[in-house]
Amino acid sequence: MTDEASQQFLERAIPQYLVHAPLALCLRELNRLLALRWIEGRHGRLEGPVLDVGCGDGYWWKFLDRVDRQVFGVDISARELEQARRVLDGVERADVSCCVPFAGRSFRGVIGNCSLEHVPDIDSALRNLRRAVGAGARLVTFVPTATWAIQGRTQSFLMRHLPRLGMAFAGALNGFFQHWHVYHHRVWTSLLQASGWEVEAIYGLGNRRSEFLFRAFLPLGFVAFLVKTVTGHYPNRLLRYLPAALLVPSVTLVRRALASPIVDADEPAAYELVLVARARVEP
């Protein structure tokens, strides 16, 4: 995707995302959207039918090409699936570590939008996803880097001077987000290969500017998350009643923070990994 195409996409997507989710989440979601569009341009389109693992409310797919591409979502939250039902071609409430989703249907693509790190039994989940696809199907999954929770200026200071406190705080962050699996990309590669997948490429996501903004707005994100837990919606939806001009500063902040969404997997500022894999043809 060219820089011009990226800017056009962001001009359209950022204002819509800001009235849907808190700014911290917007940064992450839009970064992944840009990355997936770039990956499809480089590795080929993720052909349908596509299985979205941990699809949530499905809002992500409002910004991706759906022409001739059916998308089915699986999640453990019934409330989220009720919203996803309005966007996706089919939804199912299931735990992919316990069963093969949409039994009897074969998928050509799988997307994990920062979901697999939340599955306690990752080995079973990866094997079940392999059973859900045909040979040669592609998997694109986003996962946090092993060091994401010790990034940021405060955390860097703590890790230099009070490492026990820094690691305790990092553990609290991973605990709040229910991250069961926070690994180096070599570990993810081994896990995927052991479950019938061949890793084709690994990239990093993020940069220092977007990570700084994410952490600066994370406290507000916590509040918004609690509101959604109670009401089913982020409070940001109230922003749609404001004049568009009042959102311009936030739009500018997000656009500048996403100037370089793809980085090297070992880049210190990378807060997420994106792994591209193919279903291995078994002998």
RALINSUL-V882322 format. One record per residue. RES is the residue in one small letter. D_LAST is the distance of its C-alpha to the last C-alpha in Angstrom with 2 decimals. Layout:
{{RES:D_LAST} {RES:D_LAST}}
This chain:
{{m:36.39} {t:39.75} {d:42.35} {e:44.54} {a:41.87} {s:41.23} {q:44.96} {q:45.32} {f:42.53} {l:44.16} {e:47.58} {r:46.34} {a:44.07} {i:46.08} {p:49.16} {q:47.11} {y:45.07} {l:48.24} {v:49.74} {h:46.61} {a:45.64} {p:47.34} {l:47.37} {a:45.13} {l:42.34} {c:43.07} {l:42.36} {r:38.93} {e:37.93} {l:39.26} {n:37.61} {r:34.20} {l:35.08} {l:36.07} {a:32.93} {l:30.64} {r:32.67} {w:32.38} {i:28.61} {e:28.22} {g:30.48} {r:28.42} {h:24.78} {g:25.29} {r:26.31} {l:24.56} {e:24.03} {g:24.94} {p:24.74} {v:24.85} {l:24.84} {d:27.53} {v:27.07} {g:30.58} {c:32.21} {g:35.73} {d:38.34} {g:36.19} {y:38.88} {w:36.47} {w:35.24} {k:38.76} {f:38.33} {l:34.96} {d:34.32} {r:33.61} {v:33.91} {d:31.17} {r:29.33} {q:29.50} {v:29.36} {f:28.93} {g:30.04} {v:29.51} {d:32.00} {i:33.80} {s:37.25} {a:38.85} {r:41.57} {e:39.26} {l:37.30} {e:40.62} {q:41.16} {a:37.60} {r:38.00} {r:40.50} {v:38.09} {l:34.56} {d:33.29} {g:32.38} {v:32.49} {e:31.45} {r:32.75} {a:29.97} {d:28.60} {v:24.95} {s:24.65} {c:25.66} {c:23.90} {v:21.63} {p:24.23} {f:25.21} {a:23.27} {g:22.25} {r:22.23} {s:19.28} {f:20.18} {r:19.48} {g:21.19} {v:22.21} {i:25.35} {g:26.68} {n:30.34} {c:31.12} {s:29.93} {l:27.06} {e:29.49} {h:31.47} {v:28.83} {p:29.56} {d:26.14} {i:23.99} {d:20.83} {s:20.95} {a:21.90} {l:18.99} {r:16.49} {n:18.53} {l:18.62} {r:14.84} {r:15.05} {a:17.88} {v:16.16} {g:13.88} {a:11.14} {g:13.31} {a:16.15} {r:18.48} {l:20.11} {v:23.57} {t:25.29} {f:28.70} {v:29.60} {p:32.75} {t:32.89} {a:33.59} {t:37.14} {w:38.15} {a:40.57} {i:42.50} {q:43.08} {g:46.36} {r:49.81} {t:50.83} {q:47.65} {s:47.77} {f:51.37} {l:50.54} {m:47.66} {r:50.10} {h:53.07} {l:51.99} {p:48.29} {r:48.34} {l:49.82} {g:47.40} {m:44.36} {a:45.98} {f:46.45} {a:42.87} {g:41.74} {a:44.06} {l:42.57} {n:39.00} {g:40.35} {f:42.17} {f:39.11} {q:37.01} {h:34.50} {w:32.32} {h:29.97} {v:31.61} {y:29.46} {h:29.16} {h:26.44} {r:24.62} {v:24.36} {w:23.07} {t:20.39} {s:19.30} {l:19.47} {l:17.38} {q:14.61} {a:14.67} {s:14.32} {g:11.29} {w:13.49} {e:14.09} {v:17.86} {e:19.35} {a:22.99} {i:25.52} {y:29.15} {g:32.28} {l:34.72} {g:38.44} {n:41.47} {r:44.60} {r:46.65} {s:44.30} {e:43.74} {f:47.52} {l:48.13} {f:45.41} {r:47.04} {a:50.54} {f:49.84} {l:47.61} {p:50.61} {l:51.36} {g:47.72} {f:48.04} {v:51.07} {a:49.35} {f:46.40} {l:48.89} {v:50.63} {k:47.40} {t:46.64} {v:50.01} {t:50.35} {g:46.82} {h:47.56} {y:48.16} {p:51.89} {n:51.12} {r:51.38} {l:55.14} {l:55.01} {r:54.61} {y:58.31} {l:59.34} {p:60.33} {a:57.41} {a:59.46} {l:59.25} {l:55.48} {v:55.74} {p:55.90} {s:52.75} {v:50.95} {t:52.02} {l:50.88} {v:47.35} {r:47.07} {r:48.16} {a:45.87} {l:42.82} {a:43.74} {s:40.64} {p:37.87} {i:34.98} {v:35.35} {d:33.37} {a:31.21} {d:33.45} {e:36.66} {p:39.06} {a:40.19} {a:36.73} {y:36.75} {e:33.33} {l:29.87} {v:27.70} {l:23.97} {v:21.86} {a:18.09} {r:15.16} {a:12.56} {r:9.27} {v:6.51} {e:3.83} {p:0.00}}
